[in-house]
Amino acid sequence: MADVYRPAGWPEAVDPPGSEDWEASAVEWMLSEVVPYLRGHAVRRYPVALAVIARHVVTGSVEGARAGYRTARTGLRESVR
């Protein structure tokens, strides 16, 4: 197979964009790594919808972690020393 372009940060488990099975591999990756609770859901038939949901899940996780980091020191001052 000729060298293929993989964007920076592209997961190894996902075939390169434009390859024959890249959407199927992307769906499997999202279902295993990002939203495993949707594995039995019909959304697997709609890769774009799954990607939108996965993006919201990741964004929410990042925002939640940042909020926790910002408030942990003051919020837990009396509990954790």
Contact map, one row per residue, 1 for C-alpha under 8 A:
111000000000000000000000000000000000000000000000000000000000000000000000000000000
111100000000000000000000000000000000000000000000000000000000000000000000000000000
111110000000000000000000000000000000000000000000000000000000000000000000000000000
011111000000000100000000000000000000000000000000000000000000000000000000000000000
001111100000000110000000000000000000000000000000000000000000000000000000000000000
000111110100000110000000000000000000000000000000000000000000000000000000000000000
000011111100000000000000000000000000000000000000000000000000000000000000000000000
000001111100000000000000000000000000000000000000000000000000000000000000000000000
000000111110000000000000000000000000000000000000000000000000000000000000000000000
000001111111010000000000000000000000000000000000000000000000000000000000000000000
000000001111110000000000000000000000000000000000000000000000000000000000000000000
000000000111111000000000000000000000000000000000000000000000000000000000000000000
000000000011111000000000110010000000000000000000000000000000000000000000000000000
000000000111111100000100110010000000000000000000000000000000000000000000000000000
000000000001111110101110110000000000000000000000000000000000000000000000000000000
000111000000011111100100000000000000000000000000000000000000000000000000000000000
000011000000001111100110000000000000000000000000000000000000000000000000000000000
000000000000000111110100000000000000000000000000000000000000000000000000000000000
000000000000001111111100000000000000000000000000000000000000000000000000000000000
000000000000000001111100000000000000000000000000000000000000000000000000000000000
000000000000001000111111100000000000000000000000000000000000000000000000000000000
000000000000011111111111110000000000000000000000000000000000000000000000000000000
000000000000001010001111111000000000000000000010000000000000000000000000000000000
000000000000000000001111111100000000000000000000000000000000000000000000000000000
000000000000111000001111111110000000000000000000000000000000000000000000000000000
000000000000111000000111111111000000000000000000000000000000000000000000000000000
000000000000000000000011111111100000000000010010010000000000000000000000000000000
000000000000000000000001111111110000000000000000000000000000000000000000000000000
000000000000110000000000111111111100000000000000000000000000000000000000000000000
000000000000000000000000011111111111000000000000011001000000000000000000000000000
000000000000000000000000001111111111111000000000000000000000000000000000000000000
000000000000000000000000000111111111001000000000000000000000000000000000000000000
000000000000000000000000000011111111000000000000000000000000000000000000000000000
000000000000000000000000000011111111000000000000000001001100000000000000000000000
000000000000000000000000000001111111111000000000000001001000000000000000000000000
000000000000000000000000000001111111111000000000000000000000000000000000000000000
000000000000000000000000000000100011111100000000000000000000000000000000000000000
000000000000000000000000000000100011111110110000000000000000000000000000000000000
000000000000000000000000000000110011111110010000000000000000000000000000000000000
000000000000000000000000000000000000111111000000000000000000000000000000000000000
000000000000000000000000000000000000011111110000000000000000000000000000000000000
000000000000000000000000000000000000000111111100000000000000000000000000000000000
000000000000000000000000000000000000010011111110110000000000000000000000000000000
000000000000000000000000001000000000011011111110010000000000000000000000000000000
000000000000000000000000000000000000000001111110000000000000000000000000000000000
000000000000000000000000000000000000000001111111110000000000000000000000000000000
000000000000000000000010001000000000000000111111111000000000000000000000000000000
000000000000000000000000000000000000000000000111111100000000000000000000000000000
000000000000000000000000000000000000000000100111111110000000000000000000000000000
000000000000000000000000001001000000000000110111111111000000000000000000000000000
000000000000000000000000000001000000000000000011111111100000000000000000000000000
000000000000000000000000000000000000000000000001111111110000000000000000000000000
000000000000000000000000000000000000000000000000111111111000000000000000000000000
000000000000000000000000000001000110000000000000011111111100000000000000000000000
000000000000000000000000000000000000000000000000001111111110000000000000000000000
000000000000000000000000000000000000000000000000000111111111000000000000000000000
000000000000000000000000000000000110000000000000000011111111100000000000000000000
000000000000000000000000000000000100000000000000000001111111110000000000000000000
000000000000000000000000000000000000000000000000000000111111111000000000000000000
000000000000000000000000000000000000000000000000000000011111111100000000000000000
000000000000000000000000000000000000000000000000000000001111111110000000000000000
000000000000000000000000000000000000000000000000000000000111111111000000000000000
000000000000000000000000000000000000000000000000000000000011111111100000000000000
000000000000000000000000000000000000000000000000000000000001111111110000000000000
000000000000000000000000000000000000000000000000000000000000111111111000000000000
000000000000000000000000000000000000000000000000000000000000011111111100000000000
000000000000000000000000000000000000000000000000000000000000001111111110000000000
000000000000000000000000000000000000000000000000000000000000000111111111000000000
000000000000000000000000000000000000000000000000000000000000000011111111100000000
000000000000000000000000000000000000000000000000000000000000000001111111100000000
000000000000000000000000000000000000000000000000000000000000000000111111111000000
000000000000000000000000000000000000000000000000000000000000000000011111111110000
000000000000000000000000000000000000000000000000000000000000000000001111111110000
000000000000000000000000000000000000000000000000000000000000000000000011111110000
000000000000000000000000000000000000000000000000000000000000000000000011111111000
000000000000000000000000000000000000000000000000000000000000000000000001111111110
000000000000000000000000000000000000000000000000000000000000000000000001111111111
000000000000000000000000000000000000000000000000000000000000000000000000001111111
000000000000000000000000000000000000000000000000000000000000000000000000000111111
000000000000000000000000000000000000000000000000000000000000000000000000000111111
000000000000000000000000000000000000000000000000000000000000000000000000000011111
